[in-house]
Amino acid sequence: MGTTSYTSPTTINKAKLGRAGIALILVGVIALSIVASIFIFISLFPLKHREYVQTISAQFEVDEALVFAVIKAESNFKQNAVSNAGAVGLMQIMPSTARYIGARLNMHNLQTATNAEIVHMLKQPQTNILLGVYYISYLKQRFNKSECRASNLELVLAAYNAGEGNVSKWLKDKRFSKDGKSLSNIPYRETANYLKRVMRFKRIYNQRL
């Protein structure tokens, strides 16, 4: 006659508790991974200075997500950033551009300031965002005229990076524009990469906002 093995209830309970403990540990690890991923995502794509971005974007009818994307691409939210070319602050504005915008906005302090004083002003988030958002708004109007398709964000971003003069030349050049209204090819690799980065960041910020 064969023998029948016997497992005590205590042993069974211990096995169940062991499996439950492992399951709880796995759940905890997954939860921590999710929290860590969210934290990293938020830290990589912050909403710093949102009070200025919201107010000024609404004032000049510029997409808030676009402004954050430009700041991310231009300076990665470093308000004291200065490029090798001399562009300053969150939205990397040249002092000469700041003077030009200041004249259009009747900002007398910018028109009469020295270059050193303008650099200091451009390192102030509110001033930098004001000038940067206005410049985007200006470029939207500039490249939404009859020679260009309406709402051509590609032209606006290319002009922000490479200058509106260059974009105007490219639109007249068959090598870069087939119809004179959009760019089929961007001759500056830096500008082409810049467009891709800003549009990628904009999609992310559309999810964040």
C-alpha positions, 0 to 999 in steps of 0.5 A: 500500500502506498503512503500518502504525503501530508502537508500541514495547513501551516506549511500551506499558509507559509507558502501562500504568504511567501507568494503574496510577499513576492507579489507585493514586492513586485507591485512596489518595485513597479510603483517606484519605477512609475514614480521615478519615470514621472519624476524624471519626465517632469524634471526633463520637461519642467514648467518653470516661469509658467506665470510669465509664459501663460500671461505673455503667450496669451497677450501675443496669441502664441501657443504656450507649448511652443514657448516652452519647447523653444525655451527647452531647445534654446537654453534648457531653462538656464536663464543666464545662458549665453551662446558663443554668438552672444545670444542671451537668456532663456529664449537666447535673444541677441542684444541687437534683436532685443533693441529692435523688439524694444523699439517696436514695443516702445521699451525705452529702457532697451533703446537707450541701454548699453549692450552690457545693460541689455545682456543683464536685462535679457537674463531676467526671465520676465523680460526675456520671455516677453521679447522672445514671445513677441518675436515669435508673434512677429515672425508668425505675422511676417511669414503668414502673409500672401507669399506663405501658407498660413500658420507655417510654423516651420518658417517661423522656427527656421527664422527664429533660429537662422534669421528671417533674412535667410528664410526669405532668401531660401523661399526665393531659391528653387533649391530650398523652396519649390513653391516659394511658400514653404521650405522643401530643404533647409541648407543649415543642418543646425536649423534643420535639427533645431526644427525637429527638436522644437517640434518634438518638445512641443508634442511633449509639452502639449501633453504636459499642459 
